[in-house]
Amino acid sequence: MAIRDIVLYPDDPLTQKAAPYESVGPEVAQLAADMFETMEAFDGCGLAGPQVGVSKRILVLHEPEQDQRLCLVNPEITEPEGSDTGEEGCLSLPRVFAMVERATRIRVQALDERGRRLDFEATGLLARIIQHEVDHLGGVVFIDRLDILTHEAKLQEWNDVRGQLAPAARGSAAAAELQPSP
């Protein structure tokens, strides 16, 4: 396993649609293990392939309230229900937070890191994390879900934060003060 660098917004491939996996083999399980280690090192609760420079439809998550860890390959969200607004942040836009509206219940179909089919209902925080990470697979970050004025304010906030990062860290959250937690 290895801790990977986090791609910072708007660097590629964050703003591009990720490609689906045609098959799931040992390399997917290894990538998932690296992504879990990276997510935990940076105190995240979700991480998508594009955030570690891999433009493929894979995400990992740790839902802390239920202590549930999942890897989802080629995830599809169907049957969204309800609506709730909650605060979100992102490892690719560190120190920027905003209130984002999401469905409160979703159905998820995907493969796990070993290629086994998953089909389940997610609610609450788990549903929010999955929707946030699936957005990344479509080239969308959470600030893209905001009204235009809030989006522009958060984009300026992010530009200010990114400008404060040491020059070596501007392309990677794994440098300077954005080191993984000990």
C-alpha positions in Angstrom: 0.0 0.0 0.0 1.1 3.6 -0.6 -0.1 7.0 0.3 -0.8 8.9 -3.0 -0.7 12.6 -3.7 -4.1 14.4 -3.7 -4.8 16.3 -6.9 -5.9 19.8 -6.2 -8.7 21.6 -7.9 -8.8 22.4 -10.9 -5.9 20.2 -12.0 -6.5 17.3 -14.3 -8.2 14.9 -14.1 -10.6 16.4 -11.5 -12.7 18.3 -14.0 -13.0 15.4 -16.5 -15.3 12.4 -16.6 -13.7 9.3 -15.4 -13.8 6.2 -17.6 -15.5 3.0 -16.4 -13.6 -0.2 -15.7 -14.1 -2.9 -18.3 -12.9 -5.6 -15.8 -11.8 -5.7 -12.2 -8.5 -7.4 -11.4 -5.8 -7.3 -8.8 -4.7 -3.8 -9.9 -8.1 -2.4 -8.9 -7.8 -4.0 -5.4 -4.3 -2.5 -5.1 -5.5 0.9 -6.1 -8.4 0.6 -3.6 -5.9 -0.3 -0.8 -3.8 2.7 -1.7 -6.8 5.0 -1.8 -8.1 3.8 1.6 -4.6 4.5 3.0 -4.5 7.9 1.4 -8.0 8.8 2.5 -7.2 7.9 6.1 -3.8 9.6 6.1 -5.6 12.9 5.1 -8.5 12.4 7.5 -11.0 12.1 4.7 -14.3 10.1 4.6 -14.3 9.6 0.8 -11.9 9.6 -2.1 -12.4 9.2 -5.8 -10.0 8.0 -8.4 -9.6 11.4 -10.1 -8.5 12.8 -6.7 -5.4 10.6 -6.9 -4.8 11.2 -10.6 -6.6 8.1 -11.8 -9.3 8.9 -14.3 -11.3 5.7 -13.6 -14.7 5.2 -12.0 -13.6 4.0 -8.5 -14.2 5.5 -5.1 -13.5 4.5 -1.5 -15.3 5.7 1.6 -15.4 5.4 5.4 -18.7 6.4 6.9 -17.7 7.2 10.5 -21.1 7.1 12.2 -21.6 3.4 11.2 -17.8 2.7 10.8 -18.5 1.4 7.3 -15.8 1.1 4.7 -16.7 0.6 1.0 -15.0 0.5 -2.3 -17.3 1.2 -5.2 -16.2 0.5 -8.8 -18.4 1.8 -11.7 -21.0 3.1 -9.2 -24.5 4.1 -10.4 -27.0 6.1 -8.3 -30.7 5.5 -8.9 -33.9 6.3 -7.1 -32.9 9.5 -5.2 -35.4 10.6 -2.6 -35.7 13.5 -0.2 -33.4 16.4 0.2 -31.1 17.7 2.9 -28.6 20.5 3.1 -25.3 19.8 4.9 -21.8 21.0 5.1 -19.2 19.5 2.8 -15.5 19.8 2.2 -13.1 18.1 -0.1 -9.5 16.9 0.1 -9.0 18.5 -3.4 -10.1 21.9 -2.0 -8.7 21.8 1.5 -10.0 24.3 4.0 -13.0 25.2 1.9 -16.5 24.2 3.1 -20.0 25.0 1.9 -23.6 23.9 2.5 -24.7 21.5 -0.3 -28.1 20.0 -1.0 -28.1 16.2 -1.6 -30.7 13.4 -1.7 -31.3 11.8 1.7 -31.8 8.3 0.2 -30.3 6.7 -2.8 -30.0 3.2 -4.4 -26.4 2.3 -5.4 -25.3 -0.4 -7.8 -21.6 -1.0 -8.2 -18.8 -3.6 -8.0 -16.5 -3.9 -5.1 -12.7 -4.0 -5.5 -12.8 -7.8 -6.2 -15.5 -7.5 -8.9 -18.5 -8.6 -6.7 -21.8 -7.0 -7.5 -23.2 -4.6 -4.9 -26.8 -3.3 -4.8 -27.9 -1.4 -1.7 -29.8 1.5 -0.3 -27.8 4.4 1.3 -29.3 7.0 3.6 -28.0 10.0 5.6 -24.3 10.6 5.8 -23.5 7.4 3.7 -25.7 8.7 0.9 -24.1 12.2 1.1 -20.6 10.7 0.9 -21.4 8.5 -2.1 -23.1 11.4 -4.0 -20.1 13.6 -3.3 -17.6 11.0 -4.6 -19.7 10.0 -7.6 -19.8 13.7 -8.6 -16.0 13.5 -8.8 -16.3 10.6 -11.3 -18.3 13.0 -13.5 -15.8 15.8 -13.2 -17.9 17.7 -10.7 -16.7 19.1 -7.4 -19.0 20.2 -4.5 -18.6 23.9 -5.3 -20.2 23.2 -8.7 -23.4 22.4 -6.9 -23.7 25.9 -5.4 -25.6 28.9 -6.6 -23.5 31.2 -8.8 -22.8 33.8 -6.1 -21.8 31.3 -3.5 -19.8 29.3 -6.1 -17.8 32.5 -7.1 -17.2 33.3 -3.4 -16.0 29.7 -2.6 -13.8 29.7 -5.8 -12.2 33.0 -4.6 -11.7 31.5 -1.1 -10.1 28.4 -2.7 -7.8 30.6 -4.9 -6.7 32.4 -1.7 -6.0 29.2 0.1 -4.1 27.7 -2.9 -2.1 30.9 -3.2 -1.0 30.5 0.5 0.3 27.0 -0.1 4.0 26.6 -0.5 4.9 26.6 -4.2 5.8 22.9 -4.0 2.3 22.1 -2.7 0.4 23.9 -5.4 0.0 20.7 -7.5 -0.3 18.3 -4.6 -2.0 18.2 -1.2 0.8 15.8 0.0 3.3 18.6 0.2 4.0 21.5 2.6 1.3 21.9 5.4 -1.1 19.5 3.7 0.9 16.5 4.8 -1.0 13.3 5.9 -1.9 13.2 9.5 0.7 11.4 11.7 
